[in-house]
Amino acid sequence: HVQDLAGLAFSWPRGVDVPWRRLVFTTHGLLDKDIMSQSAHDWLRKASAPFRAWLISAVERRSRARYDHHVVINDYVLSSLPDLQRMSWRSIANPVDRVFLDEPRNERASGSHYELLQVGVVNPRKNTLSAIEIICELLAGGLDVRLNILGPVTDAAYADHCKQAARTWGVADAVNFRGAVKPVELAAWMDRSDALLLTSRQETAPLVIAEAHCRGLPTAAPRAFGLPSMVDEHFNGVLMDDVTPRAQAACVRRLLERKFDRDRIRAEAITRYGVDSIVRQTLAFYEAALAAPPAGRRARG
C-alpha cells in the first residue's frame, strides 16, 4: 500500500504475475496543483512551475496505472484525476489522531472578542496573508476578533511579508503567530476557539478540518477543491464563494454570529473520521482486493 506519490511505481515492471499480491495506492494530495499554487520568490522556480507540474502529472498518471486498486479520500480526487474512475477504487476518508477523539474537551472561555484559528504551515499555498486581510475587514466592520496562526514557517520571506502587512494595516495586535504545536495542544486551541479559518489556494482533503470537526469546531473555507465535501453549511461551517477579503469576511462574520451545535458537529465527525471506523473500512477493502482477480500489473516479486 503506497501513499502520496504514485511515482514510486514508475519503473516497476508490468505483467509480473504474483497471485497473492495486490498493489494499492492512496492519493493524499495533487502535487502538480500544489506546485502551481505555490508562488515562489525565486523567478526561475516560478517560471519553471508549469513544466514541473506537467512532468509530475504525467509521471503520476502513468504510475497510477500500475496499481491494482486505489483508495480515494475525497470526491475531489476523482474529479481531478479522471483516469481513476476507470480503475478499481474505494472511498475511505483519512482518519484523525485519537487525541482529537479522546482528549477531554476544554471549555470556551467567555470573553468580549471572537477567536479564529488558522492551522498549517506558513507559506503562499496556505495563503496566510488572505486570513490577515479577512481580520482587517472584520475589525473594520466593528467585530472584535483575534487570529491565532498555528504551524511552522516553511517560507521565511513570506512569513515576514505577512507580519509586516499586519503591522502596516494596524492589526498586528490581533494576529498571533504561535508556531508549531503538539496534537494535544492543537486540540485545546480548537476547543477554545470560535471557528477554524481556511484560506488555502489548493487543498485536497485537509486533515485539519476533520480534526476541528472532531472537536466540534465549525469551519470557514473556500467553496473549492475537496472542501465542499467536508464542510456542510447546514451544520458545521460556511463556504466562501468570493475571493475578495470583504466578501469572505462577511461569510466569516455570519459563521461567528451563528449558534452551532458543537456536540452534533463532533458526533458526526467522529463517526466519519474516527480511527476504528476507518480501520474497519480499510480491512474490508483489503479483503475485497485480495479476493478480486489481479489487474495484471505487479511490482517485483
Secondary structure, DSSP 8 states (H G I E B T S, - for coil): -EES-GGGGTT--S----TT---EEEE---HHHHHHHS--SSHHHHHHHHHHHHHHHHHHHHHHTT-SEEEESSHHHHHH-GGGGGS-EEE------THHHHS--------SSEEEEEES-BSGGGTHHHHHHHHHHHHHTT--EEEEEES-BS-HHHHHHHHHHHHHTT-GGGEEEEE---HHHHHHHHHH-SEEE---S--SS-HHHHHHHHTT--EEEESSTTGGGT--TTTTEEEE---SHHHHHHHHHHHHHS---HHHHHHHHHHHH-HHHHHHHHHHHHHHHHHS---S-----
